[in-house]
Amino acid sequence: MATFTQKKQNLPTAYKPLGFALSWGGGRLATTAFQKTWKAIRHEDDAPDALDRDRRWGEILLAAAIQGAIFAVVRAVIDRTSAQAVERRTGVWPDHTKGKGRD
């Protein structure tokens, strides 16, 4: 049976593919959520982009703020949920030191 230290050393290898798949799925989920949110707020199919010449600063910054908030929330939910799942499965939290995460 693997010791705690052995489990901890093997964790990054096991966690990376799972993290990649969950991040990709989360990105798709966040994109869909942002598109639906923007449509509900502004009744437009396309949110403004920073390089849209015909859009005002306010529209561009509003869209960026909403998109950033949605992506941050989705990312936090996915990261936390996957870390809890890994801990339940292996008994080891994926990252216990500050500064080693994605930020």
Secondary structure, 3 states (H helix, E strand, C coil): CCCHHHHHHHHHHHHHHHHHHHHHHHHHHHHHHHHHHHHHHHCCCCCCCCCCCCCCHHHHHHHHHHHHHHHHHHHHHHHHHHHHHHHHHHCCCCCCCCCCCCC
